[in-house]
Amino acid sequence: MGAMGSSSEAAEVVQAAEHLLWVLARADVENLSALRCDLLHRLDELERCAADLNIPDLYRQVLLRCW
């Protein structure tokens, strides 16, 4: 993976994405569709932050963090 920005910033973005993905999954399970649009918007913002920090694939980083 290429050089990232600040490792603490990158870790915060990955951690925030992981959290939102869990919330999104929970909202789907509980059929809370009203939350979905906001959560997806927030994930989109995190993807832009990740790109700015040279994290090429935010979701891959979330998965690597979980393993």
N, C-alpha and C positions, 0 to 999 in steps of 0.2 A: 504494500500500500504506500503511496507516496508520502512525502513529508506533510505532516499535519500542522495546523496552527498550534496554539498553546494546548498542551496535553490535558490540562485541567478543563479548558473550555470544551475541547473535544469530548472528554469524558462526561461533562455535564450535558451536552447535547445528546449523546448516546443514551445516557441514563434517562433523560426526559422523554426521549422517543420510546424507550422501553416501557416507561410508565404509561404513556398515552396509548401504546398498543395494548397493554393489559386492560386499561380502562375501556378502550374501544371493544375489545373482545367481551368484556363483562357486560357492556351496554348491549351488544348484539345478543348475548345469551338471555339477558333479561328483557329483550325487545324494547329497549329505550332509544328508539330511533331519533327522538328529538335531539339527543346529544351527539349523534353521529356527524352531522355537518360541522359542528364546532370542533370536534376532535380531529376530523380530517383537515380542517383549515389549520389547526395548530401543528399537526404533523407536517403539513406542507411548509409552514414557516421554519420548522426544525430542519427540513430537508435543505432549504435555502441556506440556513446557518451552517449546516454540515458542508455544503458545497463551498461556502466561503472559507471554511477551515480545512479545505482539501480532503474531506472525507468523501470518497467517491461513491460509496454505497452504504447509506445510513442503516438500512435494514440488515445488511450483512454484519455490520458492526454490532447491532443489537443482538443478533443471533450468536455471534462469537462471545459476547459478554455473558450470555445465558448459559453457555456450555462450560 
